[in-house]
C-alpha cells in the first residue's frame, strides 16, 4: 500500500453514544434516527457518511473540471445515503449523488464530468463494487 497523505482517527461508542476525533475537531452525539426507532437526538453514521461523500466528491470534481477547463465553482453535491437490509440479517448502504452544475455546462458534459469525477473521488473508489452509487445531474 501507498503511504497515507493524511490519516483521520475517530472513536465511537456505538450508534447511541458519542463520536470524537483524536484532534477534538469533531465531537458529536450519536443517535439512531427516529425511522429506526431511535430518539433522533443526535447525528448518525449515515448522515456523517453523506456529508463526507458530498464534500469529497465536490472537491474531486473541482480537480477534474479544472483539467477540462470547466468552471464548477458554484457546484452543489447532495449525497443521499440509504441504510438497507442485505437480506442475510445484516445491512448495507446505497448512495445517490445529486449534482447541481452551472447552466453553462451541457447535460452531456455534465454526465461526462460526473463519470470522470467518480473515477477520482476517494469515496467513490472505496465504495466501487461494494455498494450501488447512482450519479444524477440536476
NUZAVO-262746 format. One record per residue (C-alpha): residue in three letters; y, z, x negated. Coordinates in nm, 3 decimals, padded with zeros to 5 digits. Last residue first. Layout:
BEGIN
{residuo:ala	y:Y	z:Z	x:X} $
...
//
This chain:
BEGIN
{residuo:unk	y:01.805	z:-01.167	x:02.978} $
{residuo:unk	y:01.561	z:-01.283	x:02.711} $
{residuo:unk	y:01.226	z:-01.107	x:02.759} $
{residuo:unk	y:00.964	z:-01.023	x:02.495} $
{residuo:unk	y:00.642	z:-00.859	x:02.622} $
{residuo:unk	y:00.455	z:-00.631	x:02.382} $
{residuo:unk	y:00.090	z:-00.552	x:02.457} $
{residuo:unk	y:-00.056	z:-00.279	x:02.239} $
{residuo:unk	y:-00.270	z:-00.272	x:01.926} $
{residuo:unk	y:-00.271	z:-00.634	x:01.808} $
{residuo:unk	y:00.089	z:-00.607	x:01.693} $
{residuo:unk	y:00.209	z:-00.245	x:01.728} $
{residuo:unk	y:00.295	z:-00.174	x:01.366} $
{residuo:unk	y:00.439	z:-00.521	x:01.304} $
{residuo:unk	y:00.653	z:-00.495	x:01.616} $
{residuo:unk	y:00.776	z:-00.151	x:01.509} $
{residuo:unk	y:00.854	z:-00.284	x:01.159} $
{residuo:unk	y:01.060	z:-00.574	x:01.302} $
{residuo:unk	y:01.017	z:-00.899	x:01.104} $
{residuo:unk	y:00.762	z:-01.101	x:01.308} $
{residuo:unk	y:00.914	z:-00.989	x:01.642} $
{residuo:unk	y:01.252	z:-01.102	x:01.507} $
{residuo:unk	y:01.121	z:-01.457	x:01.472} $
{residuo:unk	y:00.987	z:-01.450	x:01.830} $
{residuo:unk	y:01.313	z:-01.306	x:01.960} $
{residuo:unk	y:01.521	z:-01.569	x:01.776} $
{residuo:unk	y:01.303	z:-01.852	x:01.907} $
{residuo:unk	y:01.344	z:-01.718	x:02.262} $
{residuo:unk	y:01.721	z:-01.701	x:02.217} $
{residuo:unk	y:01.741	z:-02.050	x:02.066} $
{residuo:unk	y:01.564	z:-02.189	x:02.373} $
{residuo:unk	y:01.774	z:-01.983	x:02.616} $
{residuo:unk	y:02.092	z:-02.102	x:02.445} $
{residuo:unk	y:02.304	z:-01.866	x:02.238} $
{residuo:unk	y:02.675	z:-01.886	x:02.328} $
{residuo:unk	y:02.619	z:-01.651	x:02.624} $
{residuo:unk	y:02.562	z:-01.359	x:02.385} $
{residuo:unk	y:02.211	z:-01.213	x:02.399} $
{residuo:unk	y:02.075	z:-00.941	x:02.624} $
{residuo:unk	y:01.728	z:-00.852	x:02.503} $
{residuo:unk	y:01.459	z:-00.693	x:02.718} $
{residuo:unk	y:01.165	z:-00.559	x:02.515} $
{residuo:unk	y:00.865	z:-00.478	x:02.731} $
{residuo:unk	y:00.612	z:-00.236	x:02.588} $
{residuo:unk	y:00.265	z:-00.115	x:02.680} $
{residuo:unk	y:00.109	z:00.209	x:02.564} $
{residuo:unk	y:-00.237	z:00.356	x:02.570} $
{residuo:unk	y:-00.422	z:00.648	x:02.722} $
{residuo:unk	y:-00.763	z:00.805	x:02.724} $
{residuo:unk	y:-01.042	z:00.853	x:02.979} $
{residuo:unk	y:-01.204	z:00.519	x:02.893} $
{residuo:unk	y:-00.995	z:00.300	x:03.124} $
{residuo:unk	y:-00.706	z:00.282	x:02.876} $
{residuo:unk	y:-00.473	z:00.454	x:03.120} $
{residuo:unk	y:-00.113	z:00.350	x:03.075} $
{residuo:unk	y:00.205	z:00.503	x:02.933} $
{residuo:unk	y:00.480	z:00.244	x:02.966} $
{residuo:unk	y:00.754	z:00.188	x:02.713} $
{residuo:unk	y:01.053	z:-00.015	x:02.833} $
{residuo:unk	y:01.270	z:-00.113	x:02.539} $
{residuo:unk	y:01.626	z:-00.229	x:02.601} $
{residuo:unk	y:01.796	z:-00.435	x:02.333} $
{residuo:unk	y:02.169	z:-00.513	x:02.353} $
{residuo:unk	y:02.326	z:-00.776	x:02.132} $
{residuo:unk	y:02.703	z:-00.764	x:02.077} $
{residuo:unk	y:02.700	z:-00.852	x:01.707} $
{residuo:unk	y:02.440	z:-01.122	x:01.770} $
{residuo:unk	y:02.625	z:-01.401	x:01.589} $
{residuo:unk	y:02.386	z:-01.679	x:01.489} $
{residuo:unk	y:02.387	z:-01.846	x:01.147} $
{residuo:unk	y:02.004	z:-01.861	x:01.144} $
{residuo:unk	y:01.978	z:-01.631	x:00.840} $
{residuo:unk	y:02.228	z:-01.395	x:01.006} $
{residuo:unk	y:02.021	z:-01.402	x:01.324} $
{residuo:unk	y:01.711	z:-01.277	x:01.140} $
{residuo:unk	y:01.891	z:-00.981	x:00.983} $
{residuo:unk	y:02.075	z:-00.883	x:01.303} $
{residuo:unk	y:01.749	z:-00.921	x:01.496} $
{residuo:unk	y:01.582	z:-00.667	x:01.267} $
{residuo:unk	y:01.857	z:-00.420	x:01.355} $
{residuo:unk	y:01.815	z:-00.482	x:01.728} $
{residuo:unk	y:01.436	z:-00.447	x:01.698} $
{residuo:unk	y:01.469	z:-00.116	x:01.512} $
{residuo:unk	y:01.712	z:00.028	x:01.765} $
{residuo:unk	y:01.500	z:-00.080	x:02.063} $
{residuo:unk	y:01.179	z:00.047	x:01.900} $
{residuo:unk	y:01.331	z:00.386	x:01.819} $
{residuo:unk	y:01.483	z:00.426	x:02.166} $
{residuo:unk	y:01.156	z:00.336	x:02.337} $
{residuo:unk	y:00.947	z:00.553	x:02.102} $
{residuo:unk	y:01.165	z:00.856	x:02.178} $
{residuo:unk	y:01.140	z:00.788	x:02.550} $
{residuo:unk	y:00.762	z:00.751	x:02.527} $
{residuo:unk	y:00.734	z:01.074	x:02.327} $
{residuo:unk	y:00.909	z:01.279	x:02.597} $
{residuo:unk	y:01.257	z:01.420	x:02.649} $
{residuo:unk	y:01.332	z:01.753	x:02.803} $
{residuo:unk	y:01.343	z:01.930	x:03.140} $
{residuo:unk	y:01.116	z:01.676	x:03.309} $
{residuo:unk	y:00.926	z:01.964	x:03.474} $
{residuo:unk	y:00.596	z:01.794	x:03.420} $
{residuo:unk	y:00.354	z:01.649	x:03.672} $
{residuo:unk	y:00.317	z:01.308	x:03.509} $
{residuo:unk	y:00.594	z:01.142	x:03.712} $
{residuo:unk	y:00.804	z:01.456	x:03.648} $
{residuo:unk	y:00.815	z:01.361	x:03.283} $
{residuo:unk	y:00.629	z:01.577	x:03.029} $
{residuo:unk	y:00.864	z:01.800	x:02.831} $
{residuo:unk	y:00.986	z:01.801	x:02.475} $
{residuo:unk	y:01.297	z:01.989	x:02.369} $
{residuo:unk	y:01.459	z:01.807	x:02.081} $
{residuo:unk	y:01.567	z:01.877	x:01.725} $
{residuo:unk	y:01.659	z:01.567	x:01.528} $
{residuo:unk	y:01.892	z:01.593	x:01.229} $
{residuo:unk	y:01.709	z:01.902	x:01.102} $
{residuo:unk	y:01.607	z:01.738	x:00.772} $
{residuo:unk	y:01.242	z:01.823	x:00.837} $
{residuo:unk	y:01.257	z:01.654	x:01.175} $
{residuo:unk	y:01.206	z:01.853	x:01.494} $
{residuo:unk	y:01.009	z:01.826	x:01.815} $
{residuo:unk	y:00.975	z:02.113	x:02.060} $
{residuo:unk	y:00.741	z:02.211	x:02.337} $
{residuo:unk	y:00.571	z:02.050	x:02.632} $
{residuo:unk	y:00.431	z:01.724	x:02.497} $
{residuo:unk	y:00.296	z:01.907	x:02.192} $
{residuo:unk	y:00.419	z:02.134	x:01.912} $
{residuo:unk	y:00.598	z:01.858	x:01.726} $
{residuo:unk	y:00.673	z:01.803	x:01.359} $
{residuo:unk	y:00.875	z:01.526	x:01.200} $
{residuo:unk	y:00.892	z:01.358	x:00.862} $
{residuo:unk	y:01.077	z:01.033	x:00.806} $
{residuo:unk	y:00.984	z:00.838	x:00.493} $
{residuo:unk	y:01.207	z:00.577	x:00.335} $
{residuo:unk	y:01.151	z:00.277	x:00.108} $
{residuo:unk	y:00.779	z:00.357	x:00.106} $
{residuo:unk	y:00.588	z:00.231	x:-00.198} $
{residuo:unk	y:00.360	z:-00.053	x:-00.100} $
{residuo:unk	y:00.000	z:00.000	x:00.000} $
//
